């Protein structure tokens, strides 16, 4: 009995730790695009936003970073910060003492699953703000893209403020940070269908735009295995 209990306890962190926690820290040092954080983020590949404090109590997100080493080393990402057409582009450089939120918007998750049952099972088991894949399907149709890629997932995530992409692959699941383009977590999965809906589970049969306008054919697991 004690051995069984010990094995059960040891297995818990593997499940609980699948979603990396957001981290609040600050910039310890800056050397070009290389940045050292006061404390490391939860996972390598995790992106974050840099927040600079201005006069009169004003603050703004000025840059994006991604962790490259578990000692808190990060790199500036050449990616648009949160954009608004009616606001000027922020050009403030990253400075020592700036605040950092690692895993920014990680509670907002897009799930790409092989079928409705798998989708429902995952959503029910995890308390997150789930962005339905129908929204992503519409985005792809408008853009005319023929399949999910790191590039269109990054653009979609920035447009709709999504922090993570949960991707079900064959016998496994990964969490992709769409800003850094890196996998920040993975785990094995079971009871998955042998064949998934192509290109991913959504409630549309087809859309009258782009490649969704005709009957799309392909293998779900092959597409998701590319990530």
Residue frames as a rotation matrix with the C-alpha (Angstrom) as fourth column:
UNK 1
0.557 0.830 0.000 0.00
0.830 -0.557 0.000 0.00
0.000 0.000 -1.000 0.00
UNK 2
0.425 -0.436 -0.794 2.73
0.161 -0.826 0.540 2.60
-0.891 -0.357 -0.280 0.87
UNK 3
-0.654 -0.713 0.254 4.46
0.346 0.017 0.938 1.92
-0.673 0.701 0.236 -2.48
UNK 4
-0.186 0.685 0.705 1.19
0.971 0.019 0.238 2.41
0.150 0.729 -0.668 -4.35
UNK 5
0.743 0.486 -0.460 0.53
0.594 -0.796 0.117 5.67
-0.309 -0.360 -0.880 -2.53
UNK 6
-0.002 -0.847 -0.532 4.06
0.127 -0.528 0.840 6.90
-0.992 -0.066 0.109 -3.26
UNK 7
-0.714 -0.242 0.657 3.71
0.637 0.164 0.753 6.14
-0.290 0.956 0.037 -6.95
UNK 8
0.275 0.906 0.320 0.41
0.951 -0.306 0.050 8.00
0.144 0.291 -0.946 -7.01
UNK 9
0.691 -0.045 -0.721 1.93
0.324 -0.873 0.364 11.06
-0.646 -0.485 -0.589 -5.37
UNK 10
-0.377 -0.920 -0.110 4.93
0.210 -0.201 0.957 11.03
-0.902 0.337 0.269 -7.68
UNK 11
-0.508 0.218 0.833 2.63
0.859 0.194 0.473 10.99
-0.058 0.956 -0.286 -10.69
UNK 12
0.437 0.810 -0.391 0.66
0.787 -0.555 -0.270 14.07
-0.436 -0.190 -0.880 -9.65
UNK 13
0.019 -0.440 -0.898 3.19
-0.048 -0.897 0.439 16.76
-0.999 0.035 -0.038 -10.67
UNK 14
-0.850 -0.346 0.397 3.32
0.334 0.227 0.915 15.34
-0.407 0.910 -0.077 -14.19
UNK 15
-0.131 0.897 0.423 -0.37
0.969 0.025 0.247 16.08
0.211 0.442 -0.872 -14.62
UNK 16
0.614 0.418 -0.669 -0.60
0.642 -0.758 0.115 19.29
-0.460 -0.500 -0.734 -12.60
UNK 17
-0.053 -0.768 -0.638 2.50
0.076 -0.640 0.765 20.71
-0.996 -0.008 0.093 -14.27
UNK 18
-0.101 0.024 0.995 1.32
0.947 0.309 0.088 20.33
-0.305 0.951 -0.054 -17.85
UNK 19
0.659 0.335 0.674 0.22
0.530 -0.842 -0.099 23.96
0.534 0.422 -0.732 -17.93
UNK 20
-0.447 -0.875 -0.186 3.20
0.792 -0.290 -0.538 26.18
0.417 -0.388 0.822 -17.01
UNK 21
0.371 0.578 -0.727 2.35
0.868 -0.495 0.049 28.85
-0.332 -0.649 -0.685 -14.47
UNK 22
0.595 -0.136 0.792 2.54
0.321 -0.863 -0.389 32.53
0.737 0.486 -0.470 -15.31
UNK 23
0.092 -0.684 -0.724 5.41
0.993 0.013 0.115 34.32
-0.070 -0.729 0.681 -13.55
UNK 24
0.932 0.110 0.345 5.83
0.128 -0.991 -0.029 37.93
0.339 0.071 -0.938 -12.45
UNK 25
0.292 -0.903 -0.314 9.46
0.880 0.124 0.459 39.01
-0.375 -0.410 0.831 -12.33
UNK 26
0.855 -0.050 -0.516 11.71
-0.143 -0.980 -0.141 41.85
-0.499 0.194 -0.845 -13.54
UNK 27
0.774 -0.629 0.067 14.69
0.161 0.093 -0.983 42.62
0.612 0.772 0.173 -15.78
UNK 28
0.739 -0.589 -0.326 17.99
0.457 0.083 0.885 42.03
-0.494 -0.804 0.331 -13.98
UNK 29
-0.242 -0.840 -0.485 20.33
-0.071 -0.483 0.873 43.02
-0.968 0.246 0.057 -16.82
UNK 30
0.867 0.488 0.105 20.25
0.114 0.013 -0.993 43.86
-0.486 0.873 -0.044 -20.53
UNK 31
-0.279 -0.939 -0.202 22.96
-0.190 -0.152 0.970 43.32
-0.941 0.309 -0.136 -23.12
UNK 32
-0.900 0.060 -0.431 21.68
-0.433 -0.032 0.901 43.91
0.041 0.998 0.055 -26.63
UNK 33
-0.002 0.928 -0.373 18.91
-0.710 0.261 0.654 41.38
0.704 0.266 0.659 -27.25
UNK 34
-0.270 -0.165 -0.949 20.12
0.424 0.864 -0.271 39.18
0.864 -0.476 -0.163 -24.38
UNK 35
0.030 0.411 0.911 18.22
-0.698 -0.643 0.314 39.73
0.715 -0.646 0.268 -21.15
UNK 36
-0.736 -0.234 -0.635 18.62
0.289 0.740 -0.607 38.19
0.612 -0.630 -0.478 -17.71
UNK 37
0.277 0.920 0.276 15.58
-0.119 -0.252 0.960 37.95
0.954 -0.299 0.040 -15.45
UNK 38
-0.223 -0.294 0.930 15.61
-0.919 -0.254 -0.300 38.33
0.324 -0.922 -0.213 -11.69
UNK 39
-0.317 0.153 0.936 13.90
-0.417 0.864 -0.283 34.93
-0.852 -0.480 -0.209 -11.47
UNK 40
-0.983 -0.166 -0.083 13.37
-0.147 0.420 0.895 32.36
-0.114 0.892 -0.437 -14.24
UNK 41
-0.137 0.956 -0.260 10.10
-0.982 -0.098 0.160 31.61
0.127 0.277 0.952 -15.98
UNK 42
0.362 0.421 0.832 8.31
-0.672 0.736 -0.080 28.29
-0.646 -0.530 0.549 -15.59
UNK 43
0.531 -0.143 0.835 9.60
0.477 0.865 -0.155 26.74
-0.700 0.481 0.527 -18.83
UNK 44
-0.609 -0.740 -0.287 12.13
0.040 -0.390 0.920 27.34
-0.793 0.549 0.266 -21.56
UNK 45
-0.792 0.340 0.507 10.42
0.559 0.069 0.827 28.69
0.246 0.938 -0.244 -24.66
UNK 46
0.177 0.872 -0.457 7.85
0.950 -0.273 -0.153 30.54
-0.258 -0.407 -0.876 -22.56
UNK 47
-0.372 -0.217 0.903 7.25
0.557 -0.830 0.029 34.03
0.743 0.513 0.429 -23.88
UNK 48
0.006 0.379 -0.926 6.45
0.932 -0.338 -0.132 37.07
-0.363 -0.862 -0.355 -21.82
UNK 49
0.516 0.198 0.833 5.83
0.541 -0.830 -0.138 40.79
0.664 0.522 -0.536 -22.04
UNK 50
-0.566 -0.722 -0.399 8.01
0.813 -0.408 -0.415 43.57
0.136 -0.559 0.818 -20.70
UNK 51
0.571 0.808 0.142 6.19
0.726 -0.578 0.373 46.39
0.384 -0.109 -0.917 -18.90
UNK 52
-0.586 -0.791 0.173 7.82
0.660 -0.590 -0.464 49.79
0.470 -0.158 0.869 -18.51
UNK 53
0.302 0.631 -0.714 6.73
0.911 -0.412 0.021 52.37
-0.281 -0.657 -0.699 -15.93
UNK 54
-0.246 -0.292 0.924 6.52
0.621 -0.779 -0.081 55.97
0.744 0.554 0.373 -17.15
UNK 55
-0.994 -0.092 0.062 5.90
0.022 -0.714 -0.700 59.18
0.109 -0.695 0.711 -15.26
UNK 56
-0.473 0.855 0.213 2.51
-0.875 -0.484 0.000 59.96
0.103 -0.186 0.977 -13.68
UNK 57
-0.288 0.329 0.899 1.95
-0.509 0.742 -0.435 56.29
-0.811 -0.583 -0.046 -12.91
UNK 58
0.607 0.510 -0.609 1.54
-0.775 0.213 -0.595 55.25
-0.174 0.834 0.524 -16.55
UNK 59
-0.293 -0.672 0.680 2.71
-0.315 0.740 0.594 51.79
-0.902 -0.040 -0.429 -17.68
UNK 60
0.568 0.450 -0.689 2.82
-0.797 0.093 -0.597 50.06
-0.205 0.888 0.412 -21.06
UNK 61
0.581 -0.369 0.726 3.89
0.334 0.921 0.201 46.81
-0.743 0.126 0.658 -22.65
UNK 62
0.434 -0.508 -0.744 7.00
-0.691 -0.718 0.087 47.67
-0.578 0.476 -0.663 -24.63
UNK 63
-0.337 -0.655 -0.676 8.50
-0.910 0.411 0.054 44.34
0.242 0.634 -0.735 -25.79
UNK 64
0.884 0.468 -0.010 8.17
-0.456 0.866 0.206 40.57
0.105 -0.177 0.978 -25.91
UNK 65
-0.235 -0.962 0.139 10.76
-0.972 0.229 -0.055 38.12
0.021 -0.148 -0.989 -24.64
UNK 66
0.786 0.405 -0.467 11.22
-0.384 0.912 0.143 34.33
0.484 0.067 0.873 -24.64
UNK 67
0.499 -0.598 0.627 13.23
-0.685 0.171 0.708 32.30
-0.530 -0.783 -0.325 -22.13
UNK 68
0.489 -0.433 -0.757 16.18
-0.628 0.428 -0.650 30.39
0.605 0.793 -0.062 -23.58
UNK 69
-0.447 -0.681 -0.580 17.67
0.043 0.632 -0.774 28.90
0.893 -0.371 -0.253 -20.41
UNK 70
0.410 0.680 -0.608 16.41
0.589 0.312 0.745 27.79
0.696 -0.664 -0.273 -17.01
UNK 71
-0.402 -0.593 -0.697 18.75
0.911 -0.332 -0.243 30.31
-0.088 -0.733 0.675 -15.33
UNK 72
0.345 0.648 -0.679 16.44
0.533 -0.731 -0.427 33.12
-0.773 -0.215 -0.597 -16.47
UNK 73
-0.734 -0.599 -0.321 18.27
0.017 -0.489 0.872 34.00
-0.679 0.635 0.369 -19.68
UNK 74
0.358 0.884 0.302 15.90
0.530 0.074 -0.845 35.35
-0.769 0.463 -0.442 -22.33
UNK 75
-0.787 -0.519 0.333 16.01
0.559 -0.373 0.740 36.92
-0.260 0.769 0.584 -25.76
UNK 76
-0.362 0.647 -0.672 14.05
-0.440 -0.754 -0.488 39.80
-0.822 0.119 0.557 -27.22
UNK 77
-0.213 0.391 0.895 11.55
0.733 0.669 -0.118 38.58
-0.646 0.631 -0.429 -29.81
UNK 78
-0.945 -0.067 -0.319 11.24
-0.164 -0.749 0.642 40.42
-0.282 0.659 0.697 -33.09
UNK 79
-0.491 0.862 0.125 7.46
0.813 0.402 0.422 40.41
0.313 0.309 -0.898 -32.98
UNK 80
-0.320 0.460 0.829 4.80
-0.084 -0.885 0.458 43.07
0.944 0.077 0.322 -32.79
UNK 81
-0.977 0.150 -0.149 3.75
0.156 0.035 -0.987 44.07
-0.143 -0.988 -0.058 -29.31
UNK 82
-0.148 0.989 0.007 0.08
0.848 0.131 -0.514 44.61
-0.509 -0.071 -0.858 -28.59
UNK 83
-0.920 -0.276 0.277 -0.97
0.391 -0.657 0.644 46.90
0.004 0.701 0.713 -31.44
UNK 84
0.125 0.957 -0.262 -3.69
0.715 -0.270 -0.644 49.50
-0.688 -0.107 -0.718 -31.76
UNK 85
-0.011 -0.131 0.991 -4.20
0.962 -0.271 -0.025 51.53
0.272 0.954 0.129 -34.94
UNK 86
0.674 0.393 0.625 -5.04
0.280 -0.919 0.277 54.71
0.684 -0.012 -0.730 -33.01
UNK 87
0.895 -0.436 -0.094 -2.06
-0.020 -0.250 0.968 54.57
-0.445 -0.865 -0.233 -30.66
UNK 88
0.503 -0.781 -0.370 1.57
-0.834 -0.326 -0.445 55.39
0.227 0.533 -0.815 -31.50
UNK 89
0.643 -0.377 -0.666 4.08
0.200 0.923 -0.329 52.56
0.739 0.078 0.669 -31.79
UNK 90
0.930 -0.316 0.186 6.03
-0.268 -0.240 0.933 52.19
-0.250 -0.918 -0.309 -28.54
UNK 91
0.605 -0.782 -0.149 9.79
0.022 0.204 -0.979 52.40
0.796 0.589 0.140 -29.05
UNK 92
0.568 -0.379 0.730 10.95
-0.821 -0.321 0.473 52.38
0.055 -0.868 -0.493 -25.42
UNK 93
-0.129 -0.678 -0.724 13.99
-0.460 0.687 -0.562 50.09
0.878 0.261 -0.401 -25.05
UNK 94
0.717 0.301 -0.629 14.05
0.318 0.662 0.679 47.35
0.621 -0.686 0.379 -22.43
UNK 95
-0.001 -0.693 0.721 15.74
-0.554 -0.600 -0.577 48.55
0.833 -0.399 -0.383 -19.25
UNK 96
-0.719 -0.323 -0.615 16.93
0.343 0.604 -0.719 47.10
0.604 -0.729 -0.323 -15.98
UNK 97
-0.912 0.401 -0.081 14.06
-0.050 -0.306 -0.951 47.09
-0.406 -0.864 0.299 -13.49
UNK 98
-0.433 0.797 -0.421 11.28
-0.841 -0.189 0.508 46.76
0.325 0.574 0.752 -16.06
UNK 99
-0.141 0.487 0.862 8.58
-0.631 0.627 -0.457 44.34
-0.763 -0.608 0.219 -14.97
UNK 100
-0.742 -0.093 -0.663 7.98
-0.597 0.541 0.592 41.07
0.304 0.836 -0.458 -16.82
UNK 101
0.197 0.781 0.592 4.93
-0.754 0.507 -0.418 38.83
-0.627 -0.364 0.689 -17.02
UNK 102
-0.822 -0.495 -0.281 6.02
-0.565 0.658 0.498 35.41
-0.062 0.568 -0.821 -18.24
UNK 103
-0.788 0.608 0.101 3.26
0.615 0.785 0.070 33.28
-0.037 0.117 -0.992 -19.70
UNK 104
-0.769 0.501 -0.398 1.18
-0.396 -0.861 -0.317 36.34
-0.502 -0.086 0.861 -20.54
UNK 105
0.001 0.915 -0.404 -2.42
-0.997 -0.032 -0.074 35.29
-0.080 0.403 0.912 -21.33
UNK 106
-0.858 -0.398 -0.324 -1.57
-0.432 0.901 0.037 31.61
0.278 0.172 -0.945 -20.72
UNK 107
-0.621 0.708 0.336 -5.08
-0.024 0.411 -0.911 31.12
-0.783 -0.574 -0.238 -19.34
UNK 108
0.391 0.707 -0.590 -6.48
-0.667 -0.224 -0.710 31.77
-0.634 0.671 0.384 -22.85
UNK 109
-0.566 -0.640 0.519 -6.04
-0.255 0.735 0.628 28.54
-0.784 0.223 -0.579 -24.81
UNK 110
0.211 0.532 -0.820 -6.90
-0.977 0.098 -0.188 27.41
-0.020 0.841 0.541 -28.34
UNK 111
-0.171 -0.190 0.967 -7.43
-0.361 0.925 0.118 23.64
-0.917 -0.329 -0.227 -28.51
UNK 112
-0.031 0.092 -0.995 -6.84
-0.979 0.198 0.048 21.68
0.201 0.976 0.084 -31.71
UNK 113
-0.336 0.047 0.941 -8.28
-0.519 0.824 -0.227 18.19
-0.786 -0.564 -0.253 -31.23
UNK 114
-0.988 -0.148 -0.044 -9.11
-0.121 0.563 0.818 15.24
-0.097 0.813 -0.574 -33.50
UNK 115
-0.460 0.885 -0.069 -12.82
0.463 0.305 0.832 14.97
0.758 0.351 -0.550 -32.64
UNK 116
0.092 0.628 0.773 -15.66
-0.407 -0.684 0.605 16.41
0.909 -0.370 0.192 -30.56
UNK 117
0.859 0.253 -0.446 -15.34
0.238 0.574 0.783 13.81
0.454 -0.779 0.433 -27.79
UNK 118
-0.005 -0.943 -0.332 -11.63
0.960 0.088 -0.265 14.51
0.280 -0.321 0.905 -27.24
UNK 119
-0.504 -0.131 0.854 -12.28
0.136 -0.988 -0.071 18.23
0.853 0.081 0.515 -27.31
UNK 120
0.446 0.794 0.414 -15.06
-0.358 -0.265 0.895 17.99
0.820 -0.548 0.165 -24.73
UNK 121
0.720 -0.216 -0.660 -13.01
0.595 0.682 0.426 15.71
0.358 -0.699 0.619 -22.47
UNK 122
-0.350 -0.937 -0.002 -10.04
0.842 -0.314 -0.439 18.10
0.411 -0.155 0.898 -22.38
UNK 123
-0.403 0.259 0.878 -12.13
-0.135 -0.966 0.223 21.23
0.905 -0.029 0.424 -21.88
UNK 124
0.670 0.742 -0.023 -14.07
-0.136 0.154 0.979 19.63
0.729 -0.653 0.204 -19.03
UNK 125
0.595 -0.485 -0.641 -10.89
0.763 0.592 0.260 18.53
0.254 -0.644 0.722 -17.25
UNK 126
-0.491 -0.861 -0.136 -9.11
0.871 -0.479 -0.108 21.91
0.028 -0.172 0.985 -17.36
UNK 127
0.536 0.676 -0.505 -10.33
0.716 -0.682 -0.152 25.25
-0.448 -0.280 -0.849 -16.06
UNK 128
-0.689 -0.720 -0.078 -9.17
0.521 -0.568 0.637 27.63
-0.503 0.398 0.767 -18.79
UNK 129
0.182 0.669 -0.720 -10.66
-0.384 -0.626 -0.679 30.24
-0.905 0.401 0.143 -21.08
UNK 130
-0.338 -0.286 0.897 -11.06
0.521 0.737 0.431 28.08
-0.784 0.612 -0.100 -24.17
UNK 131
-0.254 0.200 -0.946 -11.10
-0.729 -0.683 0.052 29.70
-0.636 0.703 0.319 -27.59
UNK 132
0.465 0.528 0.710 -13.21
-0.019 0.808 -0.589 27.48
-0.885 0.261 0.386 -29.83
UNK 133
-0.543 -0.746 0.386 -11.47
0.343 0.223 0.912 26.17
-0.767 0.628 0.135 -32.99
UNK 134
0.359 0.720 0.594 -14.41
0.905 -0.114 -0.409 27.49
-0.227 0.684 -0.693 -35.03
UNK 135
0.839 -0.076 -0.539 -12.90
-0.038 -0.996 0.080 30.97
-0.543 -0.046 -0.838 -34.58
UNK 136
-0.196 -0.980 -0.044 -9.53
-0.295 0.016 0.955 29.77
-0.935 0.201 -0.292 -35.85
UNK 137
-0.304 0.166 0.938 -11.21
0.766 0.628 0.137 27.99
-0.567 0.760 -0.318 -38.78
UNK 138
0.775 0.625 0.097 -12.91
0.583 -0.646 -0.494 31.24
-0.246 0.439 -0.864 -39.80
UNK 139
0.520 -0.671 -0.528 -9.59
-0.374 -0.735 0.566 33.06
-0.768 -0.097 -0.633 -39.50
UNK 140
-0.476 -0.715 0.512 -7.88
0.132 0.518 0.845 30.53
-0.870 0.470 -0.152 -41.79
UNK 141
0.115 0.619 0.777 -10.71
0.920 0.229 -0.319 30.80
-0.376 0.751 -0.543 -44.30
UNK 142
0.922 0.223 -0.317 -10.40
0.144 -0.956 -0.255 34.59
-0.360 0.189 -0.914 -44.44
UNK 143
0.223 -0.935 -0.277 -6.61
-0.556 -0.355 0.752 34.41
-0.801 -0.014 -0.599 -44.73
UNK 144
0.723 0.120 -0.680 -6.80
-0.671 0.356 -0.650 31.65
0.164 0.927 0.338 -47.33
UNK 145
-0.383 -0.889 0.249 -4.33
-0.923 0.382 -0.055 29.41
-0.046 -0.251 -0.967 -45.51
UNK 146
0.128 0.446 -0.886 -4.58
-0.615 0.736 0.282 25.69
0.778 0.509 0.368 -46.15
UNK 147
0.393 -0.001 -0.919 -3.45
0.540 0.809 0.230 24.33
0.744 -0.587 0.319 -42.76
UNK 148
0.995 -0.081 -0.058 -2.31
0.008 -0.508 0.862 25.37
-0.100 -0.858 -0.504 -39.26
UNK 149
0.261 -0.962 0.077 1.26
0.556 0.085 -0.827 26.67
0.789 0.259 0.557 -39.15
UNK 150
-0.161 -0.403 -0.901 3.39
0.964 -0.259 -0.056 28.34
-0.211 -0.878 0.431 -36.52
UNK 151
-0.947 -0.262 0.188 3.10
0.308 -0.906 0.291 31.55
0.094 0.333 0.938 -38.52
UNK 152
-0.361 0.867 0.343 -0.68
-0.103 -0.403 0.910 31.73
0.927 0.293 0.235 -38.78
UNK 153
0.332 0.417 -0.846 -1.10
0.787 0.372 0.491 30.51
0.520 -0.830 -0.205 -35.19
UNK 154
-0.542 -0.608 -0.580 1.17
0.815 -0.548 -0.187 33.34
-0.204 -0.575 0.792 -34.03
UNK 155
-0.913 0.236 0.333 -0.79
-0.041 -0.864 0.501 35.92
0.406 0.444 0.799 -36.01
UNK 156
0.023 0.978 -0.209 -4.11
0.180 0.202 0.963 34.50
0.983 -0.060 -0.171 -34.80
UNK 157
0.090 -0.048 -0.995 -2.92
0.965 0.250 0.076 34.44
0.245 -0.967 0.069 -31.18
UNK 158
-0.845 -0.452 -0.286 -1.83
0.507 -0.846 -0.162 38.09
-0.168 -0.282 0.944 -31.27
UNK 159
-0.716 0.625 0.310 -5.08
-0.156 -0.577 0.802 39.17
0.680 0.526 0.511 -32.90
UNK 160
0.309 0.937 -0.166 -7.32
-0.124 0.213 0.969 37.33
0.943 -0.278 0.182 -30.42
UNK 161
-0.038 -0.422 0.906 -5.06
-0.920 -0.339 -0.196 37.53
0.389 -0.841 -0.375 -27.31
UNK 162
0.936 0.258 -0.239 -4.37
-0.191 0.943 0.273 33.82
0.296 -0.210 0.932 -26.95
UNK 163
0.393 -0.819 0.419 -1.49
-0.889 -0.221 0.402 32.58
-0.236 -0.530 -0.814 -24.82
UNK 164
-0.551 -0.572 0.608 -1.25
-0.457 0.816 0.353 28.87
-0.698 -0.083 -0.711 -25.61
UNK 165
0.106 0.532 -0.840 -2.13
-0.936 0.340 0.097 26.39
0.337 0.775 0.534 -28.33
UNK 166
-0.154 -0.033 0.987 -3.09
-0.570 0.820 -0.062 22.95
-0.807 -0.572 -0.145 -26.97
UNK 167
0.023 0.065 -0.998 -2.43
-0.969 0.247 -0.006 20.44
0.246 0.967 0.069 -29.76
UNK 168
0.435 0.178 0.883 -3.47
-0.452 0.891 0.042 16.80
-0.779 -0.417 0.468 -29.57
UNK 169
-0.200 -0.556 -0.807 -1.04
-0.968 0.239 0.076 14.63
0.150 0.796 -0.586 -31.53
UNK 170
0.403 0.322 -0.857 -0.99
-0.322 0.926 0.197 10.86
0.857 0.196 0.477 -31.93
UNK 171
0.437 -0.123 -0.891 -0.78
0.680 0.694 0.237 9.42
0.589 -0.709 0.386 -28.38
UNK 172
-0.460 -0.651 -0.604 0.40
0.882 -0.416 -0.223 12.76
-0.106 -0.635 0.765 -26.96
UNK 173
0.762 0.608 0.222 -0.44
0.623 -0.782 0.005 16.39
0.177 0.135 -0.975 -26.34
UNK 174
-0.436 -0.900 -0.023 1.74
0.885 -0.424 -0.193 19.49
0.164 -0.104 0.981 -26.53
UNK 175
0.661 0.490 -0.568 1.43
0.547 -0.833 -0.082 23.10
-0.513 -0.257 -0.819 -25.49
UNK 176
-0.128 -0.659 0.741 2.79
0.954 -0.285 -0.088 25.48
0.269 0.696 0.666 -28.10
UNK 177
0.019 0.048 -0.999 3.64
0.415 -0.909 -0.035 29.05
-0.909 -0.414 -0.037 -27.20
UNK 178
0.577 0.302 0.759 2.51
0.799 -0.016 -0.601 30.81
-0.170 0.953 -0.251 -30.40
UNK 179
0.956 -0.256 -0.143 4.67
-0.265 -0.963 -0.043 33.89
-0.127 0.079 -0.989 -29.78
UNK 180
0.074 -0.984 0.161 7.99
-0.715 0.060 0.696 32.10
-0.695 -0.167 -0.699 -29.30
UNK 181
0.391 0.155 -0.907 7.00
-0.833 0.479 -0.277 29.21
0.392 0.864 0.316 -31.58
UNK 182
-0.673 -0.724 -0.153 8.35
-0.541 0.622 -0.567 26.76
0.505 -0.299 -0.810 -28.98
UNK 183
0.290 0.685 -0.668 6.78
0.109 0.670 0.735 23.77
0.951 -0.286 0.120 -27.24
UNK 184
-0.267 -0.370 0.890 6.64
-0.743 -0.508 -0.435 24.54
0.613 -0.777 -0.139 -23.52
UNK 185
-0.354 0.166 0.920 5.04
-0.726 0.571 -0.383 21.31
-0.589 -0.804 -0.081 -22.26
UNK 186
-0.191 0.346 -0.919 4.05
-0.756 0.545 0.363 17.85
0.626 0.764 0.157 -23.42
UNK 187
-0.390 0.131 0.911 2.48
-0.701 0.599 -0.386 14.69
-0.597 -0.790 -0.142 -22.06
UNK 188
-0.993 0.099 -0.069 1.26
0.038 0.801 0.598 11.30
0.114 0.591 -0.799 -23.26
UNK 189
-0.302 0.952 0.055 -2.44
-0.892 -0.262 -0.369 10.76
-0.337 -0.160 0.928 -24.00
UNK 190
-0.961 0.072 0.268 -4.62
0.129 0.971 0.202 7.68
-0.246 0.229 -0.942 -24.47
UNK 191
-0.197 0.960 0.198 -8.11
0.689 0.279 -0.669 6.83
-0.698 0.004 -0.716 -25.73
UNK 192
-0.356 0.022 -0.934 -7.69
-0.500 -0.849 0.170 8.94
-0.790 0.528 0.313 -28.86
UNK 193
0.742 0.663 0.104 -9.53
-0.240 0.407 -0.881 8.16
-0.626 0.629 0.461 -32.10
UNK 194
0.093 -0.727 0.680 -7.54
0.641 0.566 0.518 6.29
-0.762 0.388 0.519 -34.73
UNK 195
-0.465 -0.174 0.868 -8.48
0.831 -0.424 0.360 8.94
0.305 0.889 0.342 -37.30
UNK 196
-0.444 0.252 -0.860 -9.14
0.501 -0.726 -0.471 12.60
-0.743 -0.640 0.196 -36.62
UNK 197
0.696 0.702 0.152 -11.35
0.594 -0.442 -0.672 15.18
-0.405 0.558 -0.725 -38.33
UNK 198
-0.361 -0.878 0.315 -9.30
0.907 -0.252 0.336 17.04
-0.216 0.407 0.887 -40.91
UNK 199
0.037 -0.999 0.040 -7.74
-0.040 -0.041 -0.998 19.55
0.999 0.035 -0.041 -40.47
UNK 200
-0.977 -0.203 -0.062 -8.97
0.042 0.103 -0.994 19.63
0.208 -0.974 -0.092 -36.82
UNK 201
-0.337 0.905 -0.259 -12.23
0.941 0.318 -0.113 19.36
-0.020 -0.282 -0.959 -34.92
UNK 202
-0.946 0.252 -0.206 -14.60
-0.232 -0.966 -0.118 22.26
-0.228 -0.064 0.971 -35.66
UNK 203
-0.310 0.921 0.236 -18.35
0.215 0.310 -0.926 22.55
-0.926 -0.237 -0.294 -36.01
UNK 204
0.201 0.324 -0.924 -18.24
-0.795 -0.497 -0.347 23.60
-0.572 0.805 0.158 -39.68
UNK 205
0.657 0.016 0.754 -18.54
0.350 0.879 -0.324 21.06
-0.668 0.477 0.571 -42.46
UNK 206
-0.254 -0.747 0.614 -16.93
0.967 -0.194 0.164 23.48
-0.003 0.636 0.772 -44.86
UNK 207
0.102 0.217 -0.971 -16.66
0.275 -0.944 -0.182 27.22
-0.956 -0.248 -0.156 -45.37
UNK 208
0.704 0.230 0.672 -17.32
0.700 -0.061 -0.712 28.99
-0.123 0.971 -0.203 -48.65
UNK 209
0.852 -0.523 -0.036 -13.90
-0.522 -0.842 -0.137 30.60
0.041 0.136 -0.990 -48.69
UNK 210
-0.078 -0.991 0.111 -10.32
-0.982 0.095 0.161 29.56
-0.170 -0.096 -0.981 -49.39
UNK 211
-0.744 -0.328 -0.583 -9.50
-0.474 0.873 0.114 25.89
0.471 0.361 -0.805 -49.28
UNK 212
-0.795 0.527 0.301 -12.45
-0.052 0.436 -0.899 25.23
-0.604 -0.730 -0.319 -46.93
UNK 213
-0.166 0.782 -0.601 -14.75
-0.877 -0.395 -0.272 25.85
-0.450 0.482 0.752 -49.90
UNK 214
0.187 0.195 -0.963 -14.24
-0.679 0.734 0.017 22.28
0.710 0.651 0.270 -51.15
UNK 215
0.982 0.190 -0.005 -14.00
-0.136 0.721 0.679 18.96
0.133 -0.666 0.734 -49.40
UNK 216
0.215 -0.961 0.175 -10.55
-0.939 -0.252 -0.234 19.10
0.269 -0.114 -0.956 -47.78
UNK 217
0.931 0.033 -0.363 -8.72
0.007 0.994 0.109 15.78
0.365 -0.104 0.925 -47.55
UNK 218
-0.044 -0.983 0.179 -5.76
-0.518 -0.131 -0.845 14.90
0.854 -0.130 -0.504 -45.39
UNK 219
0.164 -0.017 -0.986 -4.59
0.621 0.778 0.090 13.26
0.766 -0.627 0.138 -42.19
UNK 220
0.867 0.262 0.424 -5.17
-0.128 -0.704 0.699 15.10
0.481 -0.660 -0.576 -38.92
UNK 221
0.842 -0.538 -0.053 -2.31
0.247 0.297 0.922 13.39
-0.480 -0.789 0.383 -37.09
UNK 222
0.122 -0.810 0.574 0.15
0.989 0.054 -0.135 14.13
0.078 0.584 0.808 -39.91
UNK 223
0.332 0.064 0.941 -0.70
0.259 -0.966 -0.026 17.84
0.907 0.252 -0.337 -39.75
UNK 224
0.902 0.086 0.423 -0.39
-0.350 -0.426 0.834 18.03
0.252 -0.901 -0.354 -35.96
UNK 225
0.736 -0.677 0.001 2.76
0.596 0.649 0.472 15.90
-0.321 -0.347 0.881 -35.94
UNK 226
0.268 -0.643 0.717 4.55
0.688 -0.393 -0.610 18.70
0.675 0.657 0.337 -37.80
UNK 227
0.638 -0.005 0.770 4.54
-0.376 -0.875 0.306 20.88
0.672 -0.485 -0.560 -34.68
